[in-house]
Amino acid sequence: MGENGTVAWSELLGEATARLGAEDARRIVEEVTGVDVGELHTVLDEPATRRGVARFDALVRRRLDGEPLQYVLGRWGFRTLDLMVDRRVLIPRPETEVVAGLAIAEVEARSNDDADVLVADLGTGSGAIALSVAAECARARVLAVDVSSEALTVAGANLAGIGRAATRVSLHAGDWFAALPSELTGRFDVIVSNPPYVRGDEVLPPVVGEWEPPSALRSGPDGLDDLLVIVEEAPRWLDPSGALVLEMAPDQTDVVAGWCRAAGFVAEVKQDLAGRDRAVVARGPGT
């Protein structure tokens, strides 16, 4: 076979569809050919290059081995962003897009032309929430925290891809609030987090449990250890009119909302796109 072979992309798409299903096949062929979503039809009749076939085969093989599609592709969409993702970070999920939207709403409610809105994203991972807040809120100044240096490397790569909004984001290594500058105590307008919240004994699907970083998934026997730390320490770091936005499992929302109320917040439980309880938004008494 020369540089251009005789196999058309339509044939390779059909082969991948038979082995992986239509959605995974489409995404892999889009990735290899470099076409935008919805434009795959424009290249289906073209012959695949030798290099293209080799990359196609490699990606299909990885997916057949059980690797999540998001890691196979090396990137995934989140709200307005196209994020780099790999095994160093959790895969961005639709429920977290909702949580990011809740945080953005709290930032917008506190935005004016006079001052920045100070935001902390705790456990930033790929940077999905932090970078979405910065990209969508012109007045947001965001501190993105993670204890994992590998996760911060990924977040840094994604930060470089968001343009001018990147000047309003800083990355901080450390465990939850310990990573934040002490001079910002009591000054945050919004604190948001998608912390680990899976129970220690919960059985996860292999595509999650065997691939995504365990430290970003599990948090003690009942999955509540990190959520408790955040709720207990947040009042010291928030402005009296600030808001705390937390993602969690549906069966954890009542407990966490109760903790927030006991800490002096006014707390609401919010649902994800599937209608399941997914987040708690807790606002300070000065709101």
Stockholm file with secondary structure:
# STOCKHOLM 1.0

chainA/1-287         MGENGTVAWSELLGEATARLGAEDARRIVEEVTGVDVGELHTVLDEPATRRGVARFDALVRRRLDGEPLQYVLGRWGFRTLDLMVDRRVLIPRPETEVVAGLAIAEVEARSNDDADVLVADLGTGSGAIALSVAAECARARVLAVDVSSEALTVAGANLAGIGRAATRVSLHAGDWFAALPSELTGRFDVIVSNPPYVRGDEVLPPVVGEWEPPSALRSGPDGLDDLLVIVEEAPRWLDPSGALVLEMAPDQTDVVAGWCRAAGFVAEVKQDLAGRDRAVVARGPGT
#=GR chainA/1-287 SS CCSEEEEEHHHHHHHHHHHHCHHHHHHHHHHHHTCCTTCGGGTTTSEEEHHHHHHHHHHHHHHHTTCCHHHHHTEEEETTEEEECCTTSCCCCHHHHHHHHHHHHHHHHTCCSSSCEEEEEESCTTTHHHHHHHHHCTTEEEEEEESCHHHHHHHHHHHTTSGGGGGGEEEEESSGGGGSCGGGTTCEEEEEECCCCBCTTCCCCHHHHTTSCGGGTBCSTTSCHHHHHHHHHHHHHEEEEEEEEEECCGGGHHHHHHHHHHTTCEEEEEECTTSCEEEEEEECTTC
#=GC SS_cons         CCSEEEEEHHHHHHHHHHHHCHHHHHHHHHHHHTCCTTCGGGTTTSEEEHHHHHHHHHHHHHHHTTCCHHHHHTEEEETTEEEECCTTSCCCCHHHHHHHHHHHHHHHHTCCSSSCEEEEEESCTTTHHHHHHHHHCTTEEEEEEESCHHHHHHHHHHHTTSGGGGGGEEEEESSGGGGSCGGGTTCEEEEEECCCCBCTTCCCCHHHHTTSCGGGTBCSTTSCHHHHHHHHHHHHHEEEEEEEEEECCGGGHHHHHHHHHHTTCEEEEEECTTSCEEEEEEECTTC
//
